[in-house]
Structure formats: structure tokens, C-alpha cells
């Protein structure tokens, strides 16, 4: 395992491409601890990536707690590595994982409830957006401090729309038959060869968004799976048909896999995809190409009644069972998600975009106070109207976005529906057959673990 030690003076390391969540403390979201003084070694697992948003927050922790020496691996969360470390009696002090995994590992008994951490550090969980808090709560106990807050909207290649004579108002997800017709107008497919995608439904990963749009709830309030409802089946049938209409899964997937999504030849700049629902972090990537071939436009992703919606994603900090330095771990989780930290991160991002002659697209966090302060201080109207549309659409769903309900079988439920969607795309099963099988698999997993944790 590759590690890097962060001494007190280090101010720049790592997170992912977008900055997105946080929690405020009852005392104005300050980073400083109100409990025992953190010190000693802090070993973190699953924390990777390098950007200025992470670096600014790490720098704040290092300045606030110079007695703590931080070591972390550069890779993403690895379930097998994590469970092996816990089983061997040598767990990390802190683990960084997707919020939809929290319920599974809490039920396995490998995460520590954070009641003492929240009390000692004086963390106000009501400062979080409700969707983020719910994702890390199982049977009334909080097991994670949320960080990233990821929402989705439609990003559009305006140049393709103009060439095809399609108005932006036709880019909508309320009327599915009309969307199907619009996608066909925008796509370029010769036989099974895809030359341009019309509307990319982003399957398998965005199936929950399509299900939500059709009124389906994939995970019940009690955490049990609910994958094979008529609304979910209909959503899978429609969203997969968009891919079948554009060369079929094999050709579609191969074409989509050729994208350079981070470079100058990204699909929205080179007219490879006309419309795609996309997470908020990506609009910051695209700023480098504004006015350089990219003609970005945006519309909200809505449900079938026309209401803008989004699934909410993101990661969380959790303390494993048997962690040796819980004091420093809790202080880190609080500091990295405090209002102070997010404001420092926003300043670092603003300096970077100014140096690149681009513009600030926002930081999307679960810390409501931080969101408002960042928006007021750093977010100004941008000259590119398409980027302004996208930014406005992302902000519009921050308070209304929902996450899948937490479940002690969350990881297994995710695996079940993802496999089901893939089987449909590959032509192995009908949507009804695939989701019926997924429901049986997920229910078996849920029945096995319910009552534990």
C-alpha cells in the first residue's frame, strides 16, 4: 500500500474533482476542537486525489493540530482491504467511503457510532442537508460525517442542437415519448456504428434517477429493497430503449468509452454527445473549454410531472471499530467539513480559476451555512449563458435532491440493481425479469443482515 505522510507544514494534498459537502458546528462552523487535544498518528484509508480544495482544508487541519501526523493511502476505498484490516485488529483510524456503503458496514459491526464524536466535537448535525444525514444514519445512530454533495442536471451541446434545428425547450425528461423522438433527431448512427449520441441516459449508474423520475422508490424507508415495482420496470424499459435505439449496448458502450472527458476532446466539445445528465463536479472541468469550441447549454432533469429532481451522492468520514486514535479522527472529520474549511477551499478554488482566466462555478456542500457564504462571496454571474444555466440548475436542486434510503444491505442492493440493468442492456433479460431477480437477490441479502448492527 502506497502511503504519504502529511507533516504539520503541508498544506496541499488531496480530494476528488469537486468540492461538495460538510457539516457546521454549533459555534459558527469553526474547525477547532472542543474536546481532548488531538495528537499522535492518524491513519486514513480510502482518501485519494489531489486538488486545491482538499489542500486548503488539509492545510487548515495541519495548522490547527500540528501535533497530529497524518498518513493516508492514495487509492480509493477498497472494501476487501478495509475488512481485512479490521479483521486483523489493525484498522485505520478513519475511513473515507461512499455514503451508500455506510449502512452495510454499520450493520456488519465494523463502524463505530459517532454519538461521542458528535458530542465531544460539538458537531451540529442539523446543519447538514437532510439527504446527507439520512444516508449515514442507521437505526437512529449516525455512523458518518458527510462530505461531498453531488447533484445532477442535463448538460447540452448547443452546437449540435443548432445544427439539428432542435430548440433547447425540447431537451426535457417530462415527456418520455417526446424525449425519445428528440434523441433520435440528435443522434448519428450508421447501422451499429455510433457517430454521435443523442441523449445518453447514463446507465447503469443513473438508473435510480430514472426510477425516481417515474415515482419509484428503490429502497423502502426501513431499508428493505423495492426494486421490481411497475414504476421501476417502466423506468428501466424506457431508459434502456434510448441505448437500444442508438446502436445497442455493445456499440454504444464502446463509443462512450472512447471519450476523453477531462480533455479538450471531451464529448460536449467535439459533438460526440448531444445531451447527458451529469454531476455538478463536471461543469468545473468544462470551464477550461468555454469559448474554445464548447457551446454549453443546460436544462433541469425533471420527473414526469415536470418537477426538477436529482439523486444525491457523496462520501463520508467514518471511524472503524477498533480505531486507535478516535480523537484525531473525529477532529479531522469535523475540520474537513467545517464552514471555515469550505471557505478556505472556495478561496483556493477562486485563486486557481482566476489564474486560469476561467470562472468560479460554485462549491456544492452539505453544509448549508458554507453554501450560502460561498455563494454570496464567490459566485457571480458568468458571461457564458450556458454555464450560468448549468450552475443555476445545480443550485436549484440542492434542497430537493434525495438519496436512496439507507439500508444494512446497501452495498448488496446497489450491486443487485446494477447487475440487473447490465443484463437488460446486454439483452439477457427483460426489465421485468432482471428486476425480479435483483429484488430476490437484494431481499436475501437484507433478510440475512436485518436486525444486526
Secondary structure, DSSP 4 states (H G I P E B T S, - for coil): --EEEE-TT-------SS------BTTTT--S-SSSPP-EEEEEES-----HHHHHHHHHHHHH-TTEEEEEESS---HHHHHHHHHTT---SEEEEEGGGHHHHHHTT-B---HHHHHHTTB-GGGB-HHHHHHTEETTEE--EE-B-B-EEEEEEHHHHHHHT--GGG--SSSHHHHHHHHHHH-EEETTEEEEEEEE--TTTTHHHHHHHTT--SB-TTS-B-TT-HHHHHHHHHHHHHHHTTTHHHHHHHHHHT--TTSTT-TTTTTSEEEEEEETHHHHHHGGGBTTTB-EEEE--B-TTS-B--B-B-EEEE-BTT-S-HHHHHHHHHHHTSHHHHHHHHHHHHHHHHHTT-------BSBHHHHHHHHHHH----S-HHHHHHHHHHHHTTTT-B-PPP-TTHHHHHHHHHHHHHHHHTTSS-HHHHHHHHHHHHHHHHHHHTT--
